[in-house]
Amino acid sequence: MLRFLLPLSILVFLALPAHAAPIPDVPAKDMVTMVDLGAKACIPCKMMMPVMDALEKEYAGKAAIIFIDVWENPDQSKKYGLKSIPTQIFYDRQGKEVFRHEGFFDKKPISEILDKLLAQ
């Protein structure tokens, strides 16, 4: 019996995500928030990575810029009603969804949306 349990426990361990990071609160409390829902291995999502890095630096302390990997956290796809990835969702300070975009999204139009939300 023990020889069957050990392989089973190894399979269960291997099935768990390697680095499943805790999922942050979305939207961030009392903050303009942009969440990018994608996967580290999808090509358009990979194209979003430098955009997200630049946005995180530019809007640090002003707006929450969040990435959630929906392949590592499959329950998040249903939670946000995703049709495709990447999907970017924008929230105002009150936590209301105000804009949604599917696919690669360049930094300039994202910044315009964030700046407009921050000015409100």
PyMOL commands that set and color helices and strands:
alter all, ss='L'
color gray80, all
select helices_A, chain A and resi 2-15+43-58+75-79+107-119
alter helices_A, ss='H'
color red, helices_A
select strands_A, chain A and resi 32-38+63-69+87-91+97-102
alter strands_A, ss='S'
color yellow, strands_A
deselect
rebuild
show_as cartoon
